[in-house]
Amino acid sequence: MPYEEIPYTVEDTKLPPEIAAFINEADRRCDLFYDQKLNKRYPRYVPSEPAQVYAALRYVTEQGLPLGETFIEWGSGFGVATGIAAQLGYEAYGIEIEETLVEKAESLIADQGLDADFLPVSYIPDGFISYDALSGHDIVRDDSFGHRVDGNSRYDGMDIDVEEVDLFFVYPWPGEQEMMLKLFDAVAGEGAILVAYFGDRDISLYRKLEDEDD
């Protein structure tokens, strides 16, 4: 397993005014989303606790853990983590397959005067396929029908390969935690950081190590 967990304890953090204002507006829009019962179209969509996400992203940033400034949120929903990353100085991208959620994220980011991009694509990049397993969802490399998988993965709309991304964030669905760790292991470059939000006050940090076959 060529990644390691980085010790981290979730702590309450005083939010800067600009972060608090952004989170409050995101919460307002999320509440409206639920009040209008729009979430029934996306029954699995559940937002994370933004203050805890900010604290974790600020921690890895202040500790100098990411090697650069490129950030990806896998399954970005309303784009809250992406917006927080943008405010922390990252070149931030949100990956979200549901175009309606992409539109809501883009609206939030634009109205707050932030700079981030959202890509309406699957976070499972070309060269991999996902499937249902007994323990939950899983991924494998797609070598069917002669499909080559030895090249670097890249999301449509990005100018760099996934292995060049410095910081990842994910709030995986139940049953997808191990799959997302496997995805990070498979596509991230050496030194990349993953912030994984597993639930309220349950956040883990990981660093990608050198691949064993390198």
N, C-alpha and C positions, 0 to 999 in steps of 0.2 A: 504494500500500500504506500505509494510514493507521495504521501502528504502527511502533515503532522498537525495536531490540534495545538492551538496557542492558548495558554491559560487566560481566562477572561471572566470577570464577575460583573453581572448587570448591576449598575448602580443608578440611583436617581440623579439627574443632571439638570442644572438650571439652564433653561433655553435662552439663547440670545433673542432679542426682540424680533429680528427678521425671520429666524427659524420658527419662533412661536406663532408669528403672524401667518406664515406659510402653512404650518400644521393646522391652525385654526380654520383657515379657508378650505384646506383639503378635507378636514372633518365635516365642515358645513356642507360641502358638495357630496360627500359620502353619505351623510344623513339624508340629504335630499334624494339621493339615488335609492336608498332603502325606503324612504317615505313614499316614493312614487312606484315602489315595488318593481323597479327595473332590475333588481338583483335576481328576480325569478328567471330571467334569461340566462343568468350566469350563477346558478345556485351554489357553486363551489367557491365563489369569490368571497374571501374574508380578509379584511385589511389587517395589517400588523399594527403594533403600537408605535406611532411615529417617534415619540420621545425616546423610546428605547433604541430604535433604529438610529436616530441621530447620535445618541451616546456611543453606540458601537462604531459607527462610521467615524465619528470624531476621534475616538480612542485609537483606531488603527492609523488614522492620519497623523495624530500628534506623536504616536510612537514611531512614525516613519516606516511602517511595515510595507505598504505598497511601494513597488520600485518605480512607479511612474504615476500618471494622472488620468489614465483611461479607466472608466467605470462602466460596468454592465449590471443592470437589474434583470434577472431572469424571471419572467412573469410579472410585468411591472404594474398591471392594474391601473390605478389612478396616477401612477408615477410619483408617489410620495418619496420613496427612497431615492429615485432618480433626481428629483428636485432637490432633496437634501444634499446629495452628492455634488450637484451643480453648485450649490451655495458654499460647499466646502472646497471648491476650486477644481473639481474634476471635469474632464470632458466626458459627459454623462450620456449613456444610452439606455433606453428601456426596451426590452424585448417582450412583446405582448401580441399573441395571435388573434385576440378578439378586437376587431377594428373599432367597435363602439367604445371600448375602454381606451384604445389608443387616442381616439378623438377627445375623450374626456381628459386624458392626461395632457395632451397637447394644449387644450384650452386652459387648464390649470396653470401649466408652465408659462404659457404666453401671457396670461392675465397677471401673473406675478413678476413678469419681466425677467424671467430666467432663460438660460440657454441650455437646452437638452434636446436630444433627438429620440424619437420613438419609432421602432421598426415593427410593422405588423407581420411578423414571421414567428415560426416555432423556435423555441430555444434549443430544440434538438437539431443540431446543424446537419448539413449534408454529410453522408458517410456513416450515419448512425440511425438506428431504428429503435423505437420504444415498444414495449409489449407488456401485457399483464402477466404477472407471475404470482405464485401462491403467497409470497410475502409482500406483495405490492407491485408497483410498476418497476420496470427494469429497462436497461438499454444494452444494445450490443452493436458492434461495428457491422455495417452492412456490406458484406462482401458477396452478396448474391448477384447472380447474372454477370459476373466479371466486374462488378463495381469496384473501382480502386479506392482504397481508404487510407493510402499512405501519404496523401497530401495534407496540407494544413486546412483547417476548417475556417470558413468566413461567413458571416451573416450578410445577406443582401442589404445594401445600404450603408455598410461600413467599409472603410478604406484600409482596414488592418485585419489581420487574422485573429481568431479568437485567442490563440496562444500569446498574442501581444497585449492582451488586456491585463491590467494591473490589479484591479479590484472587482470582485463579483459580490452581488448580494442576491439572496434567494429566500423566499418564504414558501417552502414546498408544501404541497397538499399532503394530507395524511396518506401514508403508504408510498410517498415519493422521496422520503428523506434519503434513503440509501441510494436511490437512483441519481439524485442530484449530486451526491458526493462522488458517485462513479463518473458522472458527466464532468465534474470539475477535475477529477483525476485524469480523465481521458483527453480533455481539450485545453486545459490551462497550461501556460508556460511555467517554467521553473521560477519560483519566487512569487507567483501570483497569490493573492489573498482572497479567501471566501469568507464573507459574513453570512452565516446561516441562522435565520430567525425560525425557531421551531415552535414558538408559542410565547405567551406572556412570561417575561423574565427568564426565558430559555433561549439564549443566543450563544452560538459557538463560532469560534474563529479557526480557520485552517490556512496552512501555507503549503503550496505545492512544492515538492522536492524534486530533485533531479530524477528523471525516469531511470528505472533500474537497468534498461537495456541501452542507455546512452553511453 
